[in-house]
């Protein structure tokens, strides 16, 4: 039992992972983030009577900047343990899914 726990701990705290995995996950997360926020911006600018969502427009700009900074930090530094890297990636992915669901639920103001 202790040996299995030690193997699991070593695997979770591992900071050795291939460069291709780092590159692929960085591109996937960045593309997903830019796609979701870009969809909202497109929806905001192409639909009439969307002025009531102006606050979300500014928040989404800050949102994308913070996400891209975190993704670039994950790409640049290889001292982050595997469990933390995977958890941060999952949080970014799930938050973008919820933001996408929010976008599809929007209606023009006064409708």
C-alpha positions as CSV (number, residue, x, y, z in Angstrom):
1,X,0.0,0.0,0.0
2,X,2.8,2.4,0.9
3,X,4.6,1.6,-2.3
4,X,1.5,2.4,-4.4
5,X,1.1,5.7,-2.6
6,X,4.7,6.6,-3.1
7,X,4.4,5.8,-6.8
8,X,1.3,7.9,-7.1
9,X,3.0,10.8,-5.2
10,X,6.0,10.6,-7.4
11,X,3.9,10.7,-10.5
12,X,1.8,13.6,-9.3
13,X,4.8,15.7,-8.3
14,X,6.6,14.9,-11.5
15,X,7.8,17.9,-13.5
16,X,9.3,15.9,-16.4
17,X,6.8,15.9,-19.3
18,X,7.5,16.0,-23.0
19,X,7.7,19.3,-24.9
20,X,5.1,18.2,-27.5
21,X,2.5,17.8,-24.7
22,X,3.3,21.2,-23.4
23,X,3.0,22.8,-26.8
24,X,-0.2,21.0,-27.7
25,X,-1.9,21.8,-24.4
26,X,-0.8,25.5,-24.7
27,X,-2.2,25.8,-28.2
28,X,-5.5,24.0,-27.3
29,X,-6.1,26.1,-24.2
30,X,-5.2,29.4,-26.0
31,X,-7.4,28.6,-29.0
32,X,-10.3,27.7,-26.8
33,X,-10.0,30.9,-24.7
34,X,-9.7,33.1,-27.7
35,X,-12.5,31.3,-29.5
36,X,-15.0,31.7,-26.6
37,X,-14.1,35.4,-25.9
38,X,-14.0,36.1,-29.6
39,X,-17.4,34.7,-30.0
40,X,-18.8,37.0,-27.3
41,X,-17.1,40.0,-28.9
42,X,-18.5,39.1,-32.3
43,X,-21.9,38.6,-30.8
44,X,-21.7,41.9,-29.0
45,X,-20.6,43.9,-32.0
46,X,-22.8,42.2,-34.7
47,X,-26.1,42.2,-32.8
48,X,-28.1,45.3,-32.2
49,X,-29.3,46.4,-28.7
50,X,-26.5,44.7,-26.8
51,X,-25.4,47.9,-24.9
52,X,-26.7,46.4,-21.6
53,X,-23.8,43.8,-21.8
54,X,-21.1,46.4,-22.0
55,X,-19.8,45.5,-18.6
56,X,-19.3,41.9,-19.7
57,X,-17.4,43.2,-22.7
58,X,-14.8,44.8,-20.4
59,X,-14.8,41.9,-18.1
60,X,-14.2,39.5,-21.0
61,X,-11.2,41.6,-22.0
62,X,-9.6,41.3,-18.6
63,X,-10.7,37.6,-18.6
64,X,-8.7,36.8,-21.8
65,X,-5.6,38.7,-20.6
66,X,-5.5,36.8,-17.3
67,X,-6.1,33.4,-19.0
68,X,-3.4,34.0,-21.6
69,X,-0.9,35.1,-18.9
70,X,-1.6,31.9,-16.9
71,X,-1.3,29.7,-20.0
72,X,2.0,31.3,-21.0
73,X,3.2,30.8,-17.4
74,X,2.3,27.1,-17.7
75,X,4.2,26.9,-21.0
76,X,7.3,28.7,-19.9
77,X,8.0,27.2,-16.5
78,X,8.6,23.4,-16.1
79,X,8.8,23.5,-12.3
80,X,5.1,23.1,-11.9
81,X,4.1,19.6,-10.7
82,X,1.9,17.5,-12.9
83,X,-1.2,17.6,-10.6
84,X,-1.2,21.4,-10.5
85,X,-0.6,21.8,-14.2
86,X,-3.5,19.5,-15.0
87,X,-5.8,21.1,-12.4
88,X,-5.1,24.6,-13.8
89,X,-5.7,23.4,-17.3
90,X,-9.0,21.8,-16.3
91,X,-10.2,24.9,-14.5
92,X,-9.5,27.1,-17.5
93,X,-11.3,24.6,-19.8
94,X,-14.4,24.4,-17.6
95,X,-14.6,28.1,-17.0
96,X,-14.6,28.7,-20.8
97,X,-17.3,26.1,-21.2
98,X,-19.5,28.0,-18.7
99,X,-18.7,31.3,-20.4
100,X,-19.7,29.8,-23.7
101,X,-23.0,28.6,-22.2
102,X,-23.5,32.1,-20.9
103,X,-23.0,33.6,-24.3
104,X,-25.6,31.3,-25.9
105,X,-28.1,32.3,-23.3
106,X,-27.9,36.1,-24.0
107,X,-30.7,38.0,-25.6
108,X,-30.7,41.5,-26.9
109,X,-31.6,44.2,-24.4
110,X,-35.3,44.9,-24.1
111,X,-36.3,41.7,-26.0
